Amino acid sequence: MKISLASFFVMAKMHKPYNYYMRGENLTTASIHAGFDSPSHFSATCKKMFGLSFSDFKRD
């Protein structure tokens, strides 16, 4: 895969808020339940890792 272990763990962590969101939780609650310090931390990590905001993912 040629990514660091830390990046792999972050990518795995990024999957959790999406699952919570799809179950009906709002983004704030989903990001906190997934282990992010705040929704802004989740948003910044999403943008850094994928180059897209979470709202871009929601549209697709």
Phi and psi restraints in degrees (range 20) as a CNS / XPLOR table:
assign (resid 1 and name C) (resid 2 and name N)
       (resid 2 and name CA) (resid 2 and name C) 1.0 59.2 20.0 2
assign (resid 2 and name N) (resid 2 and name CA)
       (resid 2 and name C) (resid 3 and name N) 1.0 39.9 20.0 2
assign (resid 2 and name C) (resid 3 and name N)
       (resid 3 and name CA) (resid 3 and name C) 1.0 -125.1 20.0 2
assign (resid 3 and name N) (resid 3 and name CA)
       (resid 3 and name C) (resid 4 and name N) 1.0 156.9 20.0 2
assign (resid 3 and name C) (resid 4 and name N)
       (resid 4 and name CA) (resid 4 and name C) 1.0 -72.5 20.0 2
assign (resid 4 and name N) (resid 4 and name CA)
       (resid 4 and name C) (resid 5 and name N) 1.0 160.5 20.0 2
assign (resid 4 and name C) (resid 5 and name N)
       (resid 5 and name CA) (resid 5 and name C) 1.0 -62.5 20.0 2
assign (resid 5 and name N) (resid 5 and name CA)
       (resid 5 and name C) (resid 6 and name N) 1.0 -38.8 20.0 2
assign (resid 5 and name C) (resid 6 and name N)
       (resid 6 and name CA) (resid 6 and name C) 1.0 -61.9 20.0 2
assign (resid 6 and name N) (resid 6 and name CA)
       (resid 6 and name C) (resid 7 and name N) 1.0 -42.8 20.0 2
assign (resid 6 and name C) (resid 7 and name N)
       (resid 7 and name CA) (resid 7 and name C) 1.0 -64.7 20.0 2
assign (resid 7 and name N) (resid 7 and name CA)
       (resid 7 and name C) (resid 8 and name N) 1.0 -37.8 20.0 2
assign (resid 7 and name C) (resid 8 and name N)
       (resid 8 and name CA) (resid 8 and name C) 1.0 -61.1 20.0 2
assign (resid 8 and name N) (resid 8 and name CA)
       (resid 8 and name C) (resid 9 and name N) 1.0 -44.1 20.0 2
assign (resid 8 and name C) (resid 9 and name N)
       (resid 9 and name CA) (resid 9 and name C) 1.0 -65.8 20.0 2
assign (resid 9 and name N) (resid 9 and name CA)
       (resid 9 and name C) (resid 10 and name N) 1.0 -38.4 20.0 2
assign (resid 9 and name C) (resid 10 and name N)
       (resid 10 and name CA) (resid 10 and name C) 1.0 -65.0 20.0 2
assign (resid 10 and name N) (resid 10 and name CA)
       (resid 10 and name C) (resid 11 and name N) 1.0 -42.0 20.0 2
assign (resid 10 and name C) (resid 11 and name N)
       (resid 11 and name CA) (resid 11 and name C) 1.0 -63.0 20.0 2
assign (resid 11 and name N) (resid 11 and name CA)
       (resid 11 and name C) (resid 12 and name N) 1.0 -39.3 20.0 2
assign (resid 11 and name C) (resid 12 and name N)
       (resid 12 and name CA) (resid 12 and name C) 1.0 -65.3 20.0 2
assign (resid 12 and name N) (resid 12 and name CA)
       (resid 12 and name C) (resid 13 and name N) 1.0 -39.0 20.0 2
assign (resid 12 and name C) (resid 13 and name N)
       (resid 13 and name CA) (resid 13 and name C) 1.0 -67.9 20.0 2
assign (resid 13 and name N) (resid 13 and name CA)
       (resid 13 and name C) (resid 14 and name N) 1.0 -31.2 20.0 2
assign (resid 13 and name C) (resid 14 and name N)
       (resid 14 and name CA) (resid 14 and name C) 1.0 -66.9 20.0 2
assign (resid 14 and name N) (resid 14 and name CA)
       (resid 14 and name C) (resid 15 and name N) 1.0 -22.6 20.0 2
assign (resid 14 and name C) (resid 15 and name N)
       (resid 15 and name CA) (resid 15 and name C) 1.0 -73.1 20.0 2
assign (resid 15 and name N) (resid 15 and name CA)
       (resid 15 and name C) (resid 16 and name N) 1.0 -31.2 20.0 2
assign (resid 15 and name C) (resid 16 and name N)
       (resid 16 and name CA) (resid 16 and name C) 1.0 -63.0 20.0 2
assign (resid 16 and name N) (resid 16 and name CA)
       (resid 16 and name C) (resid 17 and name N) 1.0 -48.4 20.0 2
assign (resid 16 and name C) (resid 17 and name N)
       (resid 17 and name CA) (resid 17 and name C) 1.0 -60.3 20.0 2
assign (resid 17 and name N) (resid 17 and name CA)
       (resid 17 and name C) (resid 18 and name N) 1.0 -35.1 20.0 2
assign (resid 17 and name C) (resid 18 and name N)
       (resid 18 and name CA) (resid 18 and name C) 1.0 -61.0 20.0 2
assign (resid 18 and name N) (resid 18 and name CA)
       (resid 18 and name C) (resid 19 and name N) 1.0 -44.3 20.0 2
assign (resid 18 and name C) (resid 19 and name N)
       (resid 19 and name CA) (resid 19 and name C) 1.0 -62.4 20.0 2
assign (resid 19 and name N) (resid 19 and name CA)
       (resid 19 and name C) (resid 20 and name N) 1.0 -44.3 20.0 2
assign (resid 19 and name C) (resid 20 and name N)
       (resid 20 and name CA) (resid 20 and name C) 1.0 -62.7 20.0 2
assign (resid 20 and name N) (resid 20 and name CA)
       (resid 20 and name C) (resid 21 and name N) 1.0 -40.9 20.0 2
assign (resid 20 and name C) (resid 21 and name N)
       (resid 21 and name CA) (resid 21 and name C) 1.0 -62.8 20.0 2
assign (resid 21 and name N) (resid 21 and name CA)
       (resid 21 and name C) (resid 22 and name N) 1.0 -42.3 20.0 2
assign (resid 21 and name C) (resid 22 and name N)
       (resid 22 and name CA) (resid 22 and name C) 1.0 -67.0 20.0 2
assign (resid 22 and name N) (resid 22 and name CA)
       (resid 22 and name C) (resid 23 and name N) 1.0 -21.6 20.0 2
assign (resid 22 and name C) (resid 23 and name N)
       (resid 23 and name CA) (resid 23 and name C) 1.0 -83.9 20.0 2
assign (resid 23 and name N) (resid 23 and name CA)
       (resid 23 and name C) (resid 24 and name N) 1.0 -1.3 20.0 2
assign (resid 23 and name C) (resid 24 and name N)
       (resid 24 and name CA) (resid 24 and name C) 1.0 110.0 20.0 2
assign (resid 24 and name N) (resid 24 and name CA)
       (resid 24 and name C) (resid 25 and name N) 1.0 -0.7 20.0 2
assign (resid 24 and name C) (resid 25 and name N)
       (resid 25 and name CA) (resid 25 and name C) 1.0 -79.0 20.0 2
assign (resid 25 and name N) (resid 25 and name CA)
       (resid 25 and name C) (resid 26 and name N) 1.0 151.8 20.0 2
assign (resid 25 and name C) (resid 26 and name N)
       (resid 26 and name CA) (resid 26 and name C) 1.0 -76.8 20.0 2
assign (resid 26 and name N) (resid 26 and name CA)
       (resid 26 and name C) (resid 27 and name N) 1.0 168.3 20.0 2
assign (resid 26 and name C) (resid 27 and name N)
       (resid 27 and name CA) (resid 27 and name C) 1.0 -62.7 20.0 2
assign (resid 27 and name N) (resid 27 and name CA)
       (resid 27 and name C) (resid 28 and name N) 1.0 -37.9 20.0 2
assign (resid 27 and name C) (resid 28 and name N)
       (resid 28 and name CA) (resid 28 and name C) 1.0 -60.7 20.0 2
assign (resid 28 and name N) (resid 28 and name CA)
       (resid 28 and name C) (resid 29 and name N) 1.0 -52.3 20.0 2
assign (resid 28 and name C) (resid 29 and name N)
       (resid 29 and name CA) (resid 29 and name C) 1.0 -64.7 20.0 2
assign (resid 29 and name N) (resid 29 and name CA)
       (resid 29 and name C) (resid 30 and name N) 1.0 -41.8 20.0 2
assign (resid 29 and name C) (resid 30 and name N)
       (resid 30 and name CA) (resid 30 and name C) 1.0 -61.7 20.0 2
assign (resid 30 and name N) (resid 30 and name CA)
       (resid 30 and name C) (resid 31 and name N) 1.0 -43.7 20.0 2
assign (resid 30 and name C) (resid 31 and name N)
       (resid 31 and name CA) (resid 31 and name C) 1.0 -69.1 20.0 2
assign (resid 31 and name N) (resid 31 and name CA)
       (resid 31 and name C) (resid 32 and name N) 1.0 -37.4 20.0 2
assign (resid 31 and name C) (resid 32 and name N)
       (resid 32 and name CA) (resid 32 and name C) 1.0 -67.9 20.0 2
assign (resid 32 and name N) (resid 32 and name CA)
       (resid 32 and name C) (resid 33 and name N) 1.0 -44.8 20.0 2
assign (resid 32 and name C) (resid 33 and name N)
       (resid 33 and name CA) (resid 33 and name C) 1.0 -62.4 20.0 2
assign (resid 33 and name N) (resid 33 and name CA)
       (resid 33 and name C) (resid 34 and name N) 1.0 -29.6 20.0 2
assign (resid 33 and name C) (resid 34 and name N)
       (resid 34 and name CA) (resid 34 and name C) 1.0 -79.1 20.0 2
assign (resid 34 and name N) (resid 34 and name CA)
       (resid 34 and name C) (resid 35 and name N) 1.0 -9.8 20.0 2
assign (resid 34 and name C) (resid 35 and name N)
       (resid 35 and name CA) (resid 35 and name C) 1.0 105.9 20.0 2
assign (resid 35 and name N) (resid 35 and name CA)
       (resid 35 and name C) (resid 36 and name N) 1.0 6.7 20.0 2
assign (resid 35 and name C) (resid 36 and name N)
       (resid 36 and name CA) (resid 36 and name C) 1.0 -82.1 20.0 2
assign (resid 36 and name N) (resid 36 and name CA)
       (resid 36 and name C) (resid 37 and name N) 1.0 149.9 20.0 2
assign (resid 36 and name C) (resid 37 and name N)
       (resid 37 and name CA) (resid 37 and name C) 1.0 -66.8 20.0 2
assign (resid 37 and name N) (resid 37 and name CA)
       (resid 37 and name C) (resid 38 and name N) 1.0 -31.6 20.0 2
assign (resid 37 and name C) (resid 38 and name N)
       (resid 38 and name CA) (resid 38 and name C) 1.0 -161.1 20.0 2
assign (resid 38 and name N) (resid 38 and name CA)
       (resid 38 and name C) (resid 39 and name N) 1.0 164.6 20.0 2
assign (resid 38 and name C) (resid 39 and name N)
       (resid 39 and name CA) (resid 39 and name C) 1.0 -61.3 20.0 2
assign (resid 39 and name N) (resid 39 and name CA)
       (resid 39 and name C) (resid 40 and name N) 1.0 -34.1 20.0 2
assign (resid 39 and name C) (resid 40 and name N)
       (resid 40 and name CA) (resid 40 and name C) 1.0 -68.4 20.0 2
assign (resid 40 and name N) (resid 40 and name CA)
       (resid 40 and name C) (resid 41 and name N) 1.0 -33.5 20.0 2
assign (resid 40 and name C) (resid 41 and name N)
       (resid 41 and name CA) (resid 41 and name C) 1.0 -64.3 20.0 2
assign (resid 41 and name N) (resid 41 and name CA)
       (resid 41 and name C) (resid 42 and name N) 1.0 -43.6 20.0 2
assign (resid 41 and name C) (resid 42 and name N)
       (resid 42 and name CA) (resid 42 and name C) 1.0 -61.1 20.0 2
assign (resid 42 and name N) (resid 42 and name CA)
       (resid 42 and name C) (resid 43 and name N) 1.0 -46.8 20.0 2
assign (resid 42 and name C) (resid 43 and name N)
       (resid 43 and name CA) (resid 43 and name C) 1.0 -61.6 20.0 2
assign (resid 43 and name N) (resid 43 and name CA)
       (resid 43 and name C) (resid 44 and name N) 1.0 -43.7 20.0 2
assign (resid 43 and name C) (resid 44 and name N)
       (resid 44 and name CA) (resid 44 and name C) 1.0 -65.0 20.0 2
assign (resid 44 and name N) (resid 44 and name CA)
       (resid 44 and name C) (resid 45 and name N) 1.0 -40.3 20.0 2
assign (resid 44 and name C) (resid 45 and name N)
       (resid 45 and name CA) (resid 45 and name C) 1.0 -66.0 20.0 2
assign (resid 45 and name N) (resid 45 and name CA)
       (resid 45 and name C) (resid 46 and name N) 1.0 -41.0 20.0 2
assign (resid 45 and name C) (resid 46 and name N)
       (resid 46 and name CA) (resid 46 and name C) 1.0 -61.0 20.0 2
assign (resid 46 and name N) (resid 46 and name CA)
       (resid 46 and name C) (resid 47 and name N) 1.0 -47.7 20.0 2
assign (resid 46 and name C) (resid 47 and name N)
       (resid 47 and name CA) (resid 47 and name C) 1.0 -64.3 20.0 2
assign (resid 47 and name N) (resid 47 and name CA)
       (resid 47 and name C) (resid 48 and name N) 1.0 -39.2 20.0 2
assign (resid 47 and name C) (resid 48 and name N)
       (resid 48 and name CA) (resid 48 and name C) 1.0 -69.1 20.0 2
assign (resid 48 and name N) (resid 48 and name CA)
       (resid 48 and name C) (resid 49 and name N) 1.0 -43.0 20.0 2
assign (resid 48 and name C) (resid 49 and name N)
       (resid 49 and name CA) (resid 49 and name C) 1.0 -75.5 20.0 2
assign (resid 49 and name N) (resid 49 and name CA)
       (resid 49 and name C) (resid 50 and name N) 1.0 -38.9 20.0 2
assign (resid 49 and name C) (resid 50 and name N)
       (resid 50 and name CA) (resid 50 and name C) 1.0 -116.6 20.0 2
assign (resid 50 and name N) (resid 50 and name CA)
       (resid 50 and name C) (resid 51 and name N) 1.0 -12.5 20.0 2
assign (resid 50 and name C) (resid 51 and name N)
       (resid 51 and name CA) (resid 51 and name C) 1.0 76.1 20.0 2
assign (resid 51 and name N) (resid 51 and name CA)
       (resid 51 and name C) (resid 52 and name N) 1.0 10.3 20.0 2
assign (resid 51 and name C) (resid 52 and name N)
       (resid 52 and name CA) (resid 52 and name C) 1.0 -131.6 20.0 2
assign (resid 52 and name N) (resid 52 and name CA)
       (resid 52 and name C) (resid 53 and name N) 1.0 148.1 20.0 2
assign (resid 52 and name C) (resid 53 and name N)
       (resid 53 and name CA) (resid 53 and name C) 1.0 -80.7 20.0 2
assign (resid 53 and name N) (resid 53 and name CA)
       (resid 53 and name C) (resid 54 and name N) 1.0 165.2 20.0 2
assign (resid 53 and name C) (resid 54 and name N)
       (resid 54 and name CA) (resid 54 and name C) 1.0 -63.9 20.0 2
assign (resid 54 and name N) (resid 54 and name CA)
       (resid 54 and name C) (resid 55 and name N) 1.0 -34.0 20.0 2
assign (resid 54 and name C) (resid 55 and name N)
       (resid 55 and name CA) (resid 55 and name C) 1.0 -64.4 20.0 2
assign (resid 55 and name N) (resid 55 and name CA)
       (resid 55 and name C) (resid 56 and name N) 1.0 -29.3 20.0 2
assign (resid 55 and name C) (resid 56 and name N)
       (resid 56 and name CA) (resid 56 and name C) 1.0 -65.6 20.0 2
assign (resid 56 and name N) (resid 56 and name CA)
       (resid 56 and name C) (resid 57 and name N) 1.0 -38.8 20.0 2
assign (resid 56 and name C) (resid 57 and name N)
       (resid 57 and name CA) (resid 57 and name C) 1.0 -65.1 20.0 2
assign (resid 57 and name N) (resid 57 and name CA)
       (resid 57 and name C) (resid 58 and name N) 1.0 -41.1 20.0 2
assign (resid 57 and name C) (resid 58 and name N)
       (resid 58 and name CA) (resid 58 and name C) 1.0 -60.7 20.0 2
assign (resid 58 and name N) (resid 58 and name CA)
       (resid 58 and name C) (resid 59 and name N) 1.0 -37.5 20.0 2
assign (resid 58 and name C) (resid 59 and name N)
       (resid 59 and name CA) (resid 59 and name C) 1.0 -65.7 20.0 2
assign (resid 59 and name N) (resid 59 and name CA)
       (resid 59 and name C) (resid 60 and name N) 1.0 -32.3 20.0 2
